[in-house]
Amino acid sequence: MKRVEKNKELYIYVAVAYGVTFLMGFLMWYGNSKNLDLGIFANAQMFYPAAGVMLAALCTRKKDTLIPKVFYVFFICVTVILAALAVISVFNPYAMIDAGNGYFLPVWSWVSQLLLIGSGIVGWILLLAAKKEKRRAYGLCWRNGMSSLFCIFLFLALYMLRTVIAVLCSGEWAAFGLMASNPDTWILLAVLPVNFCLLYMAFLGEEYGWRYYLQPLMQKRFGLRGGVLLLGVVWGIWHLPVDLFYYTQDSQLPMIFSQQITCITLGIFFAYAYMKTNNIWVPVALHFLNNNLVPIISNNNTSNVLENQTVAWSELLVSLVMNGLIFGVFLLAKPFRKATE
């Protein structure tokens, strides 16, 4: 592809992934000042990176017959609808729907959840209907099955190791034992694969933008290791609106640094898994597990478990050391030692 077209692709990607994100951040600030529920904004934001990749491809590669156009257009449409719902939820925040038995649900949140699940089902149909060469050409094929499963189970083992270390450091064995003895814990773990099949679109929304598109560009420019480290930084910066107005209300600055630690260290392992498997569905699955194991491990199975957290400065050094040793060490793994092409 010509350099001009590559630059145009990058500009479109940045305009959508970052431009839309930070524009919506102003509405998040307004909604936060009114104590409104901003969950739809967080869900919609996850779609923007992949939507940027897909829009850029559709605009610059019009003659490419291998683009999975139907899936791309569908994904972009879902993104636009979610963003519109987020905007509407700020200006009409108290619209409710009767769920029966005297219960009322916020209508925009209810509609967005239905959209996430429905789009996941339709997305699978469109992906499977697309020709295999189209999925392969644009990184949407499942490949390298054994290596992919290895990376997923390795992540689960490392995640549990980190959890056990955190419990040892905090002395909260009683809470951990309560979680392990709760039958709901094992039921929720058992249905995770089903939930992934329904909710994967949001996680594809991030990973298709970060790992599939931006990671190779960053690595080509800054090296295999340097590119991934810088990608972790820009991934963390992308989280600023949710860091400031959703994840916490009383510890914004520590949250920003905590997000950087998370994105850099997890980004290293996600990059390792993607480089080892060349399978975008692996980081998608890892991202899903990282987010959806939180309510199970914390024994707090609510939709807003990530909202209104408190992060202390004293926690950052512990997080840096623990995540660095568990995930950051993969920067020394074999895929990162290959010569840059």
C-alpha positions, 0 to 999 in steps of 0.5 A: 500500500502506498505511504499516503494511503497508510497515513490516511488510514492512521489518521482515520484510526486516530480520529475515531479511536482517540478523537471520538473517545475524548469528545465523548469525555466532555459529555462524561464530565457533564454526566459525572457532575450530575451523578448520572450512570455512565456505564453506556459510555464505557461500553461504547468506548470499547468499540471505537478502536476497531471501528476506526480500523474498519472505517479506515480500511473501507475508506482507503481500500475500496478496490480490495475485494477481501475486506469483510465489508458486511461485518465491518459495516455492521460493527461500525453501525453498532458503534454509532448506535451505542455512541448515540445511546450514550449521548441520549442517556445524558440528556434523558437520564431518567427514562425507565422501563417496567421490568415487571413485579414492581421493578424498573430498569434504566431504559438506555442501559437495558437497550445497550445490553440487548444491543451488545448481546444481539450484535454478538449473535449477528456478528458470529453469523456475519463472520461465518458467512464471510469467506474464509479468505476474507477472515484470514486476510483481515486477521479474523480467523481462529488459528494455531489452536494449541498455541492459542489454548496454551496462552489462554490457560497460561493467562488464567494460571497467572491471573490466579497466581496474582490473586493468591499473592494479593490475598496473601499480602492482604490477609483476606483468606476468609473472604477468599474461602467464602468466594471459593465455597460459594456455588455461584462462583463455580456457576459463573466460571462455568458460564464464562465461555457462553458469556464470551460468545455473547459479549465478545464484540466489545473486547474485539472492539479494543483488541482489533484496534490495539493488537491487530492494527496498532501493535505492528505499526508501533513495533515496526517504528520502535522495535519489538519491545519498545513498540509494545511498551509505548503501545501500553502507554497510549492504551493507558492514555486512551482510558483517561475519560473512564479513569476520570469520570467512571472508574473512580470519584475520589482518586483520579490521579492514582487511578491514571497511574494504576491504569498505566501500570495495568495497560503496560504490563498486561499489554506485554502479555497480550502482545506476547500471546498475539505474536506467538499465535497470530490469532486476534481471538486470543487477546480478545479472550484474555481481555474478556477474562481479565475484566469478567473474572473481577466480579467473580474473584471479588465476590461482587457480581454486579454490573458496576463492580469496576465503577467508583473504585478507590486507589491509594498511592501505596497500592501502586508500587505493589501493583507495579512489582506484582504485575511486572514480575507476573506479566512484564517478564514476558518481554524477555520471551522468545517472540520478543527476541526475534529480529525485527522484520 
